[in-house]
């Protein structure tokens, strides 16, 4: 597959961007990925980057360097912050509280809820699909306590239902 940015080289990296609750996936070569600010070849796992970006927030308090270590494998909080990897299955039990808090902060919930399939068949009413999508986004905004976005979505839903 060719790079979607330059079209000259083979794509080696898949970049997923989320802007205004819309997800877009782009396949890039190493050069274009570097130009977009993606670290190529660092081997740094995404969770380690996430913890680093949390900075003075929950990342420091959840997995502080002086924290506990796994009783089974000895993996400590500092190792997890550095590598983004837990050492064994027992680590999930040992760090359960911290992992749940981290997942809740990142995803809005600590448990995966899944997605609902919306048919894009030709007989599907676009206004119905739009209304369904807006309602799902409203639920998500309320879950993560983004009340400003929730109010905007509520108004948009109200306008759409009034029009029909």
Buried (B, 14 or more C-beta within 10 A) or exposed (E): EEBBBEEEBEBBBEBEEEEEEEEEEBBBBBBBBBEEEEEEEEEEEEBBEBBEEBEEEBBEEBBEEEBEBBEEBEBBBBBBBBBBEBBEEBBEEBBEEBBBBBBBBEBBEBEEEEEEEEEEEEEEEEEEEBBBBBBBBBEBBBBBEBEEBBEBBBEBBEEBEEEE
